[in-house]
Amino acid sequence: MKGTIFQRREPLNDTQLLMTITIGIFVVMYMLAVILLGGGFLHAQQIFDMLNDNASLVIVSCGLTIVMIGGGIDISVGAVTSLVVMSCVLYLNKGGNIFISILLAVGIGLVFGLVQGFLISYMEIQPFIVTLAGMFFARGMTTILSVNPQKVDHEAFSKLRDTKIEISWLGYKAKNGNLVPARIELGVVVAVVCVILAFLLLKYLRLGRGFYAIGGNQKSALMLGINVKLTRFMSYVICGLLSGISGYVFMMHTGAGNATNAAGMEMNAIAASIIGGTLLTGGVGNVIGTLFGVLTLTTIKKIVVSSGLNDPWWQSITTGGMLCFFILLQSIVLGRRAKKKKT
């Protein structure tokens, strides 16, 4: 009998499979946190707080995922984010315009993306070397701007920062019986929009499919008529753009600038991308998986802290262990799929 009900479903590709595994592991870990720790994990606000605190990491991880899908790497994203934060804080404290400060953030990110993308794609310099230089340059420029922490003193920006979206029906009752509505920061909305746009780019646009092609096999991509240099260049431009946006969202969340802002963000972004199913070798990855990679990392850290292990090295140890676990899992899953295809 023929019909849509009885049609044979196509097997998941590598990207879909790894993303599904990541989502499944996140759900299991969160349920485990609910069972063992309860408390705040039972409220929707817990998820929203995870997003509120990590909206900038989600954005920069999306940019890094795109670069990694294309077979590249960018370790300057955290330093660029810090430079954007400090530049915008100092500009606003001098009475600057909010709209101009947003353009400043985007402009700084684009400059790094354009320069690094050109050196990597057209000058054919190793991505690690170029972005390492970019990282040191951005850190140095941040320190030159100000060594001391700077708090944003701008009335219009303060109103923007304090603006939150309230969802009453997802709230919870406090101990005094009052209803506390769920609150979402504007930065989360920006992060969700970036995830959706990046997802649509990778899935439906020719440029997005080009990222997968050059990351999977550069020679095959050339035979398909893909402009490899331009495609790789665009991946770094997009990553730089998202780093600039991430910096502004970071500033909206913290309301301050510091020379150590976003320290280690590039490592967390790489970890989130890998946990989300992106391969360092390129050709496989998805920003939806990256989003759940960020949530998985955050859940791990919250479980560790809730367990009484407040020292920062426990979070680093746990993150490293989970990263090794996911890399091993990816190798096992993809290795078995490759054997099945051969047979």
Secondary structure, DSSP 8 states (H G I E B T S, - for coil): --SSTT-------HHHHHHHHHHHHHHHHHHHHHHHT-GGGGSHHHHHHHHHHHHHHHHHHHHHHHHHHTT-----HHHHHHHHHHHHHHHHHTT--HHHHHHHHHHHHHHHHHHHHHHHHTS---HHHHHHHHHHHHHHHHHHH-SS-EE---HHHHHHHH-EEEEEEEEEE-TTS-EEEEEEEHHHHHHHHHHHHHHHHHHHSHHHHHHHHHHH-HHHHHHTT--HHHHHHHHHHHHHHHHHHHHHHHHHHH-EE-TTTTTTHHHHHHHHHHHTT--TTSS---HHHHHHHHHHHHHHHHHHHHTT--SHHHHHHHHHHHHHHHHHHHHHHHHHHHHHHH-
